Amino acid sequence: MNSQPRKSNKTLILLFVVFLVPVALAKLVLSMDLYHGGATNKGALLSTDLTYSTLDMDNPKPHLWQLVYLLPEKCDEQCVDRLYIINQSHIALGRDRDRIVPMILLQDNSDIEALKQLHIPFDTAVINSKMAELLRLQQMIIVDPLGSLVMQYDAVLGRDANIVQGKAIIADLRKMLKLSRVG
């Protein structure tokens, strides 16, 4: 007897499994929000339209990156820790420290005596009420050379938490400085 060999669907099924099942699984994972992207920044990114000019303020140090902090009315232990971390983070940047300036923002009622007692030569600038409202929770903000407020670090309590946050700021600044074409 003369019989033809049966055509097998194994090849078609194998192709289906190899190529279509991973796509279907990926779609399922993304639609169920089970995957969270690989963001490597430690701080919170700010809105792209938040700049010195939109806050009606002149850029105190144009063409330089800035790490800004609003000096509160009474500089307590948390404030002193923040100022110390800002200074140490600036020093830890090494050869890139010329590209960034720690900037302490002042209001009429800021505790300037605390800066004098620390003996750290910070650059200062007087700010308006819009910027003060933005920084009312004692966060630190990284500003790019064009005056855009880029990244925010919320206030933390305790020296150890401030040290961890200082390391996060250094890591983020190094990445930004490496990728930046300005400043």
Helices and strands as residue ranges (DSSP letters): H 10-31, E 44-45, E 65-70, H 77-92, G 94-99, E 100-106, H 112-118, E 123-126, H 129-134, E 140-143, E 149-153, H 159-179
